Amino acid sequence: MQIRVLGSAAGGGFPQWNCNCRQCAGVRNGSLRAQRRTQSSIALSDNGVDWLLCNASPDIRAQLESFPALQPARRLRDTALVGVILMDSQIDHCTGLLSLREGCPHSVWCTERVHQDLSSGFPLFNMLAHWNGGLQWQPISLDREPFNIDACPDLSFRAIPLVSNAPPYSPNRGNPQPGDTIGLFIEDRRSGQALFYAPGLGQIDDELLGWMDRADCLLLDGTLWRDDEMRLSGVGQSLGRDMGHLAQSGPGGMLEVLDGFPRQRKVLIHINNTNPILDEDSAERTLLQRRGIEVAYDGMSIEL
């Protein structure tokens, strides 16, 4: 299984276009040692030729341009994209579908709740129906049973319901329901190795710990270092738990959880512009390195 990180930042990217916090200003003026990042999305392949998107960020066009494998140019109009899996209906995870309209129809795998959100509050399925058949919904079940995608025959997928917040246009905002957000347990049938991918994760329970233990690589929510980070940075009032993201630090935080997985490769993704781990010289980044935790970056490749 080949995994390509197309975008590694949370909504707004890094630097965020309208933000002048210490980190955004620092990366612009060169005083901060940090890499620029686009909004979170990855691509998966079992053969290096056909690629499946996991989320379609608003930065998708730049991300496609940055990875030549996604534009093989075998014919006059061409793409290596064979479909899209949506982890949720958040605007920074699905708006890129609008930029893919020229290539419609596209197969889109998502849960019933995500399909409802994207057919009502933010009706992408309705809008794109006007472009050559638009988005062809492929339902994802929450029964934890494996499902297959024909274009990636050597990969097995399971959807694991997660607790995170739904977007503002969802009726479940503030009251998340199973199916609003999923993680993916993806196993390569040839190598036997598996990835657990969860860019939006607010709570971890015993069932989730079991799926994480079965994986060889954990690609997990790295949005915030502190639960009150937005307030501390002066850019907002929301707590991480209100937004559906488990902070890295503090009792029960992501770092404490990941200490229980010494065998797995551990990578944080979906990193907010305020998170000090983006600063490569920060104490927080050093702490991650000491604990064997990586920070995803645009263009990162993982093979399992």
N, C-alpha and C positions, 0 to 999 in steps of 0.2 A: 504494500500500500504506500502510495506517495501522497504526502500532504504538503501543500503549499500555502503559507500564510500570505494572503493577498493584502489584508489590512489588520492591524493589531490594536488600534485605538478604540476607545468608546465613542459615543455619539459626539460629533463635532470635530473629531480628529485631533491631531497634535502637530503644531499649535492650533488651538481652536480659533476660527476666523475672527471672532469678536472678543477674544479674551486677552487681557494684558496682565494676567497673574505672573508671578515670578518666573514660572517655568515657560509659559508661552512667550513672554517677552524675552527670556533668556535664550531660547532656541532661535528666535528671530535675529537677535543682535549678536549671537555667537558667544555669549558669556556662559552658556550652559552646555555641557557636553552631553548631548542627547540626539537621538535620531528622530526625524519627522516621521509621522505615522498617519495612515489613512484609516477610515472606519472599518470595523471588524468584519472579516469574511475570510473563509478558507476555501481551497479547492482540493478535491480528492480524486485519485485515479488508481486503477489497478493495473494499468498497462502503459502509462505515460503518454497516451494518445487521446483518450476520452476522459474528460474532466467533469466532475459534478460540483457545483457550487453549494456551499453551506452558508446561507444568507447572501443577499445581494445588496451591498451597501450603496449609499449615494455616490461613493467614489469608484464605482465599478468600472467606468470607462478608463480611468487612469490605471486601475489595477490590471485590467486586461492588457493595456499597452505595456505594462511593466513585466509581463510574463509571456514571452513569445510562444510558448507551447499552446496558449489559448487561441492563437491566430496562426494556424498551420498553413493557410493560403494554398489549399489544395485545388481550389476552384475560384471562380470570380467572386462569389459571396460564400464565406466559410467561417466556421468557428469550431473549436474543439469542445464547446460546452454541450453537455448532453442532458442537462436538467438542473433543477435547483431544489434544495431542501431548506425550508424555513424553520428555524428553531423557535420562533415566536412571531408576533405581528408588529414588533417595534419598528418605528419609522426608519431608524438607522440600519435595520436589517432587511428591509424589503423595498425601499424606494428605488434601489438600483434596477428593479424590474422595469421601471419606466424607461430607463436608458437602453434596455435590451429589446425594445418594441420592434425594431427593424428585423429582428431574428425570430419573431413569433411564427408559429406557436412554440411555447416552451412547456415542458412538463414540470409541474411544481408540486412537490411532496410537502404536506403540512397537515396538522391536526384539524379536526372539524371546527374547533374554537378559533383557530387562527384563520381558517377559511371564512368563517362568519365575520370576523373583524375586517377582513380584507374584501368583503362583499357588502359591507354596510358602513361602519364608521370611517374607514379609509378604503373605498371600493376599487382597489386595483384590479381585481378580477373582472369587474364590470367595465371599467374604463378600457382595459387592454383587449377586451373581446372585439373591439373594432379593428384590431390589427391582425389579420390573417389567422383568426382563431384564438388569438390571445394566449391565456394561461390555461393549461389543461390540468385540472386538479387531480392529484393522486393522493387519496386519503391515507393518513398515518394513524394506525391503531395504537391505543395505550395499553395493550395487553402484554407488553414486554416480549412478545414473540418476534422472531426474526422476520424481516421482509427483504426482498431482493429488488434490485434495480437492474434491468436487462443490460444497460450499457456498461455496468460494472459487475460482471457475473462472479468475480472472485471475492466480492465483498458482501458481507452480511450485516444488516443494519437492525438495531433495536432502538425504539424510542422510550426514553425513561422520563416520566413526568417529574418536573421540578417545581419548586416553590420560588417564584419571582413575581414582580408586579407586572400587570398588563398595561398596555399603553393608554394614554388619556382618552382615546376615542373608543376604547373597549368598555362594554358594560361591566366588566370584571375589574376595572381599575379600583385598587384599594381592597379588593376581595378576590385574590387570585384563585383560579379553579384548575383542576387537572386538565392539561391540554393547552393552557395559555402559554406555557414554556416547556420545552423538552431539552434533555440532553441526548446525545447519540452515543451508543456503544457500537463501534464498528470493528468487525473482525475480518482479517484477511484469511481466507480459507486455505491458502497455500502455506503461508508462514506460521499461521496460528496465532499471530500477534494481533493485539487489539488497541484501539484508541477510544478513550472516553472524552467527549467534547462537550463542554458546557460553558458558553461565553456569558450566560446570564444565570446566576445561581445565588439564591438568597438564604437558603437553609439546607443543611445536610443531615439526613437521618440514617438509620441503620441500613435500610435498603440501598440507599445511594452509596454508602461506604462499601457495601458488597460488590456493586458494579465497578467502583473505582479499584477495588482490590483485584478484580479479574483483568483489568487493563494493563497494558505495558507502558502506555504513555497517557498522561493526564494533561489535557489542554483546557484550562479552567479560568473562570471569571477572576480577573485581576483588576477590577474597576477602581477600587479605593483602598488606600492603605489604612485609613481610619474611618470609623463609622461617621464621625462628624467632620470629615475632611472638607466638604463643601463650605460649611460654616467657618471652619478654621482658616480657609483660604480666602474668605470674603466674597465668594462668587455665588452663593446660594444658601438656602436654609434647610434643604432636604437632607435627611440622614440616609446613609447607605441602605439600611434595612427598609426604609420607606420606598426606595427606588427598586428594591428587590435584589440588592447586591451584598454579599457577605464580605466584610472588610478583611484584609489580610492580618492586621495586628489585633491584639486583645484576646481575652479568654474566649475560646471557641472559634477564633478567627481562622482564616484559610491556612496560615502558616502552622498553627497548632494542629489542624487537621492533617496537613500534608506530612507532618513529622511521622505519622503513622504509616507512611508508604515509602519505606526505604528502597524498595526494589524498582519502583516505577520512575520513568523520566517525567519530570514535573515542569510544566510551562504555563505561565500566566499570560492571558490574552484579554482583549477588551479593556484596555487600560485608560483611565480618565486622565485628562490633561493636567489635573491637580495632583496626581499620584507621584510622590517623590521617587519611586523606583524608576521613573523615566530619566532622572538625573543619574548618569553613570558614575558620578563621584559621590553620591549621597550615601549616608550611613545605612539607609534602608536597602539600597541596592547591594551594598557589601554584605548585609545580613542575609539577603536572599542567596547570594553566591555561597556563603558559608554553609547554608542549609541545602545546597544542591538544587535550588529552584531557578529556572531560567525565565527570562522576560522575552516574550515573542516580539518580533520585529517584522516589518513589511519585507517580503522576499525570503523569509525563513523557510527552509525545507526540512522535512522530517520523513524518514523512510522506516516502515515497519514490516 
